[in-house]
Amino acid sequence: MVDCNSQFMEQFGDPRINPKGYPVMALSEIAKYWNGLTYKPKDVADFGTVVLRSSNIQEGKLSFDDVVRVTCDIRDRAYVKENDILMCSRNGSAELVGKVALIDRLDEPMAFGAFMMIIRSTYYEYLLQYFKMPAFREQINTGTATINQITSKMLDQVRLPVPNMEKINEFAAFVRQSDKSKFVAQIASNLNLWSSLRI
């Protein structure tokens, strides 16, 4: 099965050299981004609003195995929306800084924490994969051995090739089909495991 990274490279080419000659734009021209909610330990409760944190991104997907809820006031900008990209912007582990997931299922209102960033763009399907590639990591490298955080100013400096929406939609269709195929394969694997346990 062709993975999304390989498909991205095949369809768009390496963003670092832009072999297809797409227009190069600043990230700030096609997206908005900002950090989230600061809350105190006393705000955490068994009920309230979910606050998405670094631990809620697992293997490039949203995970709700570890959920924190808060009861403090939350400004509108700290709530996530469908198709937002959630990014870890600060973490004690440099490897986790920059990891992303798409907000694609909202069963209830959710906010995001101060060490996270939301990137909101109509190009979200393209950007989601771009953020996972070396081309992005190289642009935000501060020149030190590790990247301790990603700031809005750092993102302002990012420039990238931007294909037209028709090309992006073609890529998005591939990603959705790939996700569907992985889901079906996982279900089949689980059924096989269950069958073997019953024997």
SEGULUM-362497 format. One line per 3 residues: number of its first residue (from 0); their letters; for each residue x, y, z of N, C-alpha, C. Coordinates in pm, whole numbers, always signed. Example, Ala and Ser with C-alpha at 12.3 -4.5 7.8 and 13.67 -1.06 7.14 Angstrom:
2
0	as	+1319,-569,+780,+1230,-450,+780,+1320,-330,+780 ~ +1285,-225,+708,+1367,-106,+714,+1290,+3,+787
***
This chain:
199
0	mvd	+85,-120,+0,+0,+0,+0,+89,+125,+0 ~ +64,+216,-90,+140,+340,-98,+102,+430,+20 ~ +201,+481,+94,+167,+568,+207,+149,+711,+159
3	cns	+97,+794,+250,+62,+931,+213,+185,+1014,+180 ~ +296,+987,+248,+418,+1060,+221,+468,+1033,+80 ~ +467,+906,+41,+511,+868,-94,+419,+928,-200
6	qfm	+288,+927,-172,+192,+983,-266,+211,+1134,-279 ~ +239,+1200,-168,+264,+1344,-168,+384,+1375,-258 ~ +492,+1300,-240,+614,+1323,-318,+590,+1295,-466
9	eqf	+512,+1191,-494,+484,+1156,-634,+399,+1263,-701 ~ +301,+1313,-628,+206,+1406,-688,+260,+1550,-693 ~ +329,+1592,-587,+371,+1732,-577,+522,+1750,-591
12	gdp	+598,+1643,-572,+744,+1656,-571,+795,+1703,-437 ~ +925,+1704,-418,+986,+1747,-293,+966,+1899,-278 ~ +898,+1943,-170,+874,+2087,-152,+1001,+2170,-145
15	rin	+1112,+2106,-110,+1238,+2180,-97,+1291,+2227,-231 ~ +1257,+2154,-340,+1306,+2193,-472,+1193,+2232,-566 ~ +1068,+2201,-527,+950,+2243,-604,+964,+2211,-753
18	pkg	+980,+2082,-788,+1004,+2046,-929,+886,+2075,-1022 ~ +765,+2088,-966,+648,+2114,-1048,+627,+2262,-1075 ~ +707,+2346,-1008,+698,+2489,-1031,+574,+2556,-976
21	ypv	+522,+2506,-864,+404,+2567,-803,+440,+2705,-745 ~ +344,+2795,-736,+371,+2925,-673,+419,+2906,-529 ~ +520,+2980,-490,+572,+2971,-353,+511,+3084,-271
24	mal	+453,+3047,-159,+384,+3144,-75,+429,+3130,+70 ~ +410,+3237,+145,+435,+3230,+290,+319,+3156,+354 ~ +349,+3077,+457,+242,+3005,+528,+137,+3102,+579
27	sei	+181,+3219,+621,+88,+3319,+675,-12,+3370,+571 ~ +18,+3350,+442,-73,+3392,+336,-189,+3295,+318 ~ -171,+3171,+360,-273,+3070,+335,-329,+3008,+463
30	aky	-280,+3053,+579,-325,+2994,+705,-318,+3095,+818 ~ -399,+3071,+920,-392,+3146,+1045,-355,+3047,+1155 ~ -283,+3093,+1256,-239,+3002,+1361,-218,+3078,+1491
33	wng	-243,+3010,+1601,-228,+3071,+1733,-227,+2962,+1840 ~ -177,+3000,+1958,-171,+2908,+2071,-302,+2907,+2149 ~ -314,+2810,+2237,-441,+2786,+2303,-453,+2833,+2446
36	lty	-528,+2756,+2523,-579,+2793,+2655,-477,+2766,+2765 ~ -458,+2866,+2850,-381,+2846,+2974,-480,+2824,+3087 ~ -459,+2716,+3161,-550,+2688,+3273,-468,+2646,+3395
39	kpk	-532,+2647,+3510,-466,+2615,+3636,-511,+2478,+3686 ~ -431,+2416,+3771,-469,+2284,+3823,-608,+2282,+3886 ~ -646,+2393,+3949,-777,+2397,+4014,-892,+2397,+3913
42	dva	-860,+2426,+3785,-963,+2426,+3680,-996,+2286,+3629 ~ -908,+2190,+3656,-927,+2054,+3606,-1036,+1984,+3687 ~ -1128,+1917,+3616,-1240,+1849,+3682,-1280,+1725,+3602
45	dfg	-1369,+1647,+3662,-1418,+1526,+3594,-1521,+1560,+3488 ~ -1568,+1684,+3489,-1664,+1731,+3389,-1610,+1860,+3330 ~ -1678,+1913,+3230,-1633,+2038,+3170,-1589,+2016,+3027
48	tvv	-1507,+2107,+2977,-1464,+2107,+2837,-1332,+2034,+2820 ~ -1325,+1946,+2720,-1202,+1876,+2688,-1098,+1976,+2638 ~ -975,+1966,+2690,-863,+2046,+2642,-763,+1952,+2574
51	lrs	-745,+1969,+2444,-653,+1884,+2369,-509,+1923,+2397 ~ -428,+1820,+2425,-286,+1840,+2458,-200,+1750,+2371 ~ -71,+1752,+2394,+22,+1672,+2315,-14,+1524,+2317
54	sni	-55,+1474,+2433,-87,+1332,+2445,-210,+1292,+2365 ~ -285,+1390,+2318,-404,+1359,+2236,-369,+1342,+2088 ~ -240,+1352,+2055,-193,+1320,+1919,-109,+1194,+1928
57	qeg	-158,+1086,+1870,-87,+959,+1870,-81,+905,+1728 ~ +41,+885,+1678,+63,+831,+1544,-13,+912,+1438 ~ -12,+1044,+1454,-71,+1132,+1355,-223,+1142,+1358
60	kls	-284,+1086,+1462,-429,+1087,+1474,-469,+1138,+1612 ~ -592,+1183,+1624,-644,+1222,+1754,-666,+1098,+1839 ~ -629,+1108,+1966,-651,+1000,+2061,-714,+1059,+2187
63	fdd	-813,+986,+2241,-882,+1035,+2360,-863,+939,+2478 ~ -750,+867,+2477,-720,+776,+2587,-683,+853,+2714 ~ -630,+973,+2696,-587,+1056,+2809,-652,+1193,+2794
66	vvr	-764,+1213,+2863,-843,+1335,+2845,-841,+1421,+2971 ~ -819,+1551,+2952,-830,+1649,+3061,-948,+1739,+3031 ~ -1030,+1764,+3133,-1144,+1855,+3120,-1126,+1971,+3218
69	vtc	-1172,+2088,+3178,-1160,+2206,+3263,-1295,+2278,+3273 ~ -1307,+2356,+3380,-1432,+2430,+3403,-1412,+2581,+3397 ~ -1294,+2626,+3357,-1268,+2771,+3351,-1333,+2832,+3227
72	dir	-1337,+2966,+3223,-1388,+3036,+3106,-1294,+3014,+2988 ~ -1351,+2994,+2871,-1271,+2967,+2751,-1312,+3065,+2642 ~ -1215,+3140,+2591,-1244,+3234,+2484,-1269,+3158,+2353
75	dra	-1339,+3221,+2261,-1377,+3154,+2136,-1256,+3101,+2060 ~ -1145,+3176,+2060,-1027,+3138,+1983,-963,+3009,+2035 ~ -994,+2971,+2158,-934,+2851,+2216,-1014,+2724,+2186
78	yvk	-1127,+2740,+2117,-1204,+2623,+2074,-1157,+2578,+1936 ~ -1151,+2447,+1916,-1112,+2394,+1785,-1236,+2379,+1697 ~ -1210,+2373,+1566,-1316,+2350,+1468,-1279,+2233,+1379
81	end	-1380,+2176,+1315,-1355,+2069,+1219,-1254,+2116,+1113 ~ -1161,+2030,+1081,-1057,+2052,+979,-945,+2146,+1024 ~ -944,+2184,+1151,-826,+2250,+1206,-712,+2149,+1215
84	ilm	-589,+2198,+1206,-473,+2113,+1231,-422,+2145,+1370 ~ -415,+2043,+1455,-364,+2058,+1590,-215,+2025,+1590 ~ -132,+2117,+1637,+13,+2097,+1638,+68,+2114,+1779
87	csr	+159,+2027,+1818,+231,+2043,+1944,+339,+2149,+1922 ~ +328,+2261,+1990,+421,+2372,+1968,+528,+2382,+2076 ~ +510,+2311,+2188,+610,+2313,+2293,+600,+2185,+2375
90	ngs	+717,+2125,+2401,+715,+1999,+2475,+854,+1975,+2533 ~ +862,+1904,+2644,+992,+1871,+2702,+1073,+1781,+2612 ~ +1004,+1704,+2526,+1071,+1618,+2429,+1073,+1686,+2293
93	ael	+1192,+1715,+2242,+1204,+1786,+2114,+1141,+1706,+2000 ~ +1142,+1574,+2012,+1087,+1489,+1905,+937,+1509,+1889 ~ +872,+1549,+1997,+726,+1564,+1992,+684,+1701,+1941
96	vgk	+774,+1798,+1944,+743,+1932,+1895,+721,+1926,+1744 ~ +606,+1976,+1700,+575,+1976,+1558,+484,+1864,+1514 ~ +455,+1767,+1602,+365,+1660,+1561,+225,+1716,+1543
99	val	+151,+1660,+1448,+21,+1717,+1410,-86,+1609,+1396 ~ -210,+1653,+1406,-326,+1568,+1379,-438,+1657,+1330 ~ -525,+1598,+1250,-641,+1672,+1198,-759,+1660,+1293
102	idr	-824,+1772,+1318,-949,+1769,+1395,-1060,+1728,+1298 ~ -1094,+1600,+1299,-1192,+1551,+1200,-1316,+1492,+1264 ~ -1318,+1483,+1397,-1436,+1432,+1465,-1459,+1515,+1591
105	lde	-1568,+1587,+1594,-1599,+1667,+1712,-1735,+1624,+1766 ~ -1733,+1535,+1863,-1858,+1489,+1924,-1909,+1586,+2029 ~ -1822,+1678,+2068,-1857,+1780,+2168,-1760,+1896,+2152
108	pma	-1792,+2014,+2207,-1699,+2126,+2198,-1567,+2092,+2267 ~ -1456,+2128,+2203,-1324,+2101,+2260,-1236,+2223,+2244 ~ -1147,+2244,+2341,-1048,+2352,+2336,-910,+2289,+2317
111	fga	-807,+2373,+2310,-670,+2322,+2300,-580,+2402,+2392 ~ -476,+2335,+2443,-392,+2392,+2546,-288,+2491,+2497 ~ -225,+2559,+2591,-130,+2666,+2560,-3,+2615,+2492
114	fmm	+31,+2489,+2512,+151,+2433,+2449,+118,+2372,+2313 ~ -1,+2399,+2267,-46,+2351,+2136,-75,+2471,+2047 ~ -86,+2446,+1918,-119,+2550,+1823,-224,+2496,+1726
117	iir	-314,+2582,+1686,-411,+2548,+1581,-368,+2618,+1453 ~ -367,+2541,+1344,-345,+2599,+1211,-475,+2583,+1134 ~ -532,+2693,+1092,-663,+2692,+1025,-646,+2742,+882
120	sty	-684,+2658,+786,-661,+2692,+645,-752,+2608,+556 ~ -789,+2664,+441,-863,+2586,+342,-772,+2484,+275 ~ -642,+2499,+294,-543,+2405,+238,-503,+2299,+340
123	yey	-590,+2271,+436,-553,+2187,+549,-507,+2047,+507 ~ -566,+1989,+405,-528,+1852,+366,-386,+1847,+312 ~ -346,+1950,+242,-210,+1960,+191,-112,+1992,+304
126	llq	-150,+2089,+388,-61,+2133,+496,-38,+2022,+599 ~ -140,+1943,+626,-126,+1837,+725,-10,+1745,+690 ~ +0,+1706,+563,+109,+1619,+522,+241,+1696,+513
129	yfk	+235,+1821,+469,+357,+1902,+460,+425,+1916,+596 ~ +345,+1934,+701,+402,+1951,+835,+475,+1825,+883 ~ +447,+1712,+821,+511,+1586,+862,+641,+1560,+787
132	mpa	+678,+1651,+697,+790,+1626,+607,+916,+1703,+648 ~ +1033,+1653,+605,+1160,+1722,+636,+1162,+1866,+587 ~ +1094,+1895,+477,+1093,+2031,+423,+1043,+2132,+526
135	fre	+943,+2094,+604,+891,+2183,+708,+989,+2190,+824 ~ +1035,+2074,+870,+1124,+2070,+985,+1250,+2154,+962 ~ +1302,+2150,+840,+1423,+2225,+808,+1398,+2376,+814
138	qin	+1277,+2419,+780,+1249,+2562,+780,+1232,+2619,+921 ~ +1195,+2535,+1016,+1176,+2585,+1152,+1294,+2553,+1243 ~ +1396,+2490,+1188,+1515,+2459,+1267,+1582,+2589,+1310
141	tgt	+1606,+2602,+1439,+1661,+2727,+1492,+1813,+2731,+1486 ~ +1873,+2621,+1437,+2018,+2616,+1430,+2080,+2550,+1551 ~ +1998,+2523,+1654,+2047,+2450,+1771,+2027,+2301,+1749
144	ati	+2073,+2223,+1843,+2065,+2077,+1827,+1922,+2028,+1832 ~ +1837,+2097,+1905,+1698,+2054,+1917,+1604,+2173,+1895 ~ +1482,+2142,+1857,+1379,+2244,+1844,+1289,+2234,+1966
147	nqi	+1297,+2331,+2056,+1224,+2324,+2182,+1081,+2375,+2169 ~ +1059,+2459,+2070,+924,+2511,+2052,+907,+2564,+1910 ~ +783,+2574,+1869,+748,+2637,+1743,+661,+2757,+1775
150	tsk	+703,+2874,+1731,+629,+2996,+1759,+560,+3047,+1632 ~ +469,+3140,+1652,+402,+3202,+1537,+502,+3273,+1447 ~ +601,+3336,+1508,+703,+3407,+1429,+782,+3309,+1342
153	mld	+810,+3190,+1396,+878,+3088,+1317,+792,+3044,+1199 ~ +663,+3025,+1224,+573,+2985,+1116,+559,+3096,+1011 ~ +568,+3220,+1056,+561,+3333,+961,+672,+3326,+857
156	qvr	+784,+3263,+893,+900,+3257,+803,+892,+3140,+705 ~ +798,+3050,+728,+788,+2931,+642,+731,+2968,+505 ~ +800,+2926,+402,+753,+2943,+265,+745,+2806,+198
159	lpv	+640,+2785,+120,+619,+2654,+62,+548,+2663,-72 ~ +569,+2563,-159,+494,+2559,-285,+347,+2531,-255 ~ +258,+2595,-329,+115,+2577,-305,+46,+2536,-436
162	pnm	+11,+2408,-450,-61,+2362,-570,-202,+2421,-573 ~ -267,+2409,-689,-406,+2456,-695,-497,+2357,-622 ~ -617,+2402,-592,-708,+2324,-510,-750,+2193,-577
165	eki	-754,+2190,-708,-789,+2066,-777,-688,+1957,-746 ~ -559,+1991,-750,-454,+1895,-718,-461,+1851,-572 ~ -489,+1946,-485,-499,+1915,-343,-617,+1822,-317
168	nef	-728,+1845,-386,-845,+1759,-369,-817,+1617,-415 ~ -736,+1603,-520,-698,+1470,-568,-617,+1397,-460 ~ -524,+1470,-399,-443,+1412,-293,-530,+1377,-172
171	aaf	-624,+1465,-137,-711,+1441,-22,-796,+1315,-43 ~ -840,+1293,-167,-920,+1174,-197,-836,+1048,-174 ~ -709,+1053,-212,-620,+940,-189,-605,+914,-39
174	vrq	-585,+1021,+39,-566,+1007,+183,-689,+944,+247 ~ -807,+990,+208,-931,+935,+265,-946,+787,+230 ~ -914,+751,+106,-923,+611,+66,-821,+526,+141
177	sdk	-702,+582,+161,-597,+510,+234,-639,+486,+378 ~ -697,+589,+441,-744,+575,+579,-854,+470,+588 ~ -943,+470,+489,-1051,+372,+488,-997,+230,+474
180	skf	-896,+214,+387,-836,+82,+366,-766,+33,+493 ~ -695,+126,+563,-628,+89,+687,-729,+48,+793 ~ -844,+117,+797,-947,+85,+895,-1004,-55,+869
183	vaq	-1032,-84,+742,-1086,-215,+705,-985,-325,+738 ~ -857,-299,+709,-751,-397,+738,-741,-422,+888 ~ -756,-316,+968,-749,-331,+1113,-866,-413,+1166
186	ias	-985,-388,+1112,-1103,-465,+1153,-1083,-613,+1121 ~ -1032,-641,+999,-1008,-780,+958,-905,-845,+1050 ~ -800,-770,+1086,-698,-822,+1176,-756,-854,+1313
189	nln	-842,-766,+1363,-905,-788,+1493,-995,-910,+1491 ~ -1068,-928,+1380,-1156,-1044,+1367,-1076,-1173,+1363 ~ -964,-1170,+1292,-878,-1289,+1286,-822,-1323,+1424
192	lws	-782,-1219,+1499,-731,-1241,+1633,-839,-1300,+1723 ~ -960,-1246,+1713,-1072,-1295,+1794,-1103,-1440,+1761 ~ -1100,-1473,+1632,-1128,-1609,+1588,-1023,-1706,+1642
195	slr	-897,-1664,+1642,-789,-1751,+1690,-798,-1773,+1840 ~ -848,-1673,+1912,-861,-1686,+2057,-975,-1780,+2094 ~ -1072,-1791,+2006,-1189,-1876,+2036,-1161,-2022,+2006
198	i	-1058,-2049,+1926,-1028,-2188,+1890,-965,-2263,+2008
***
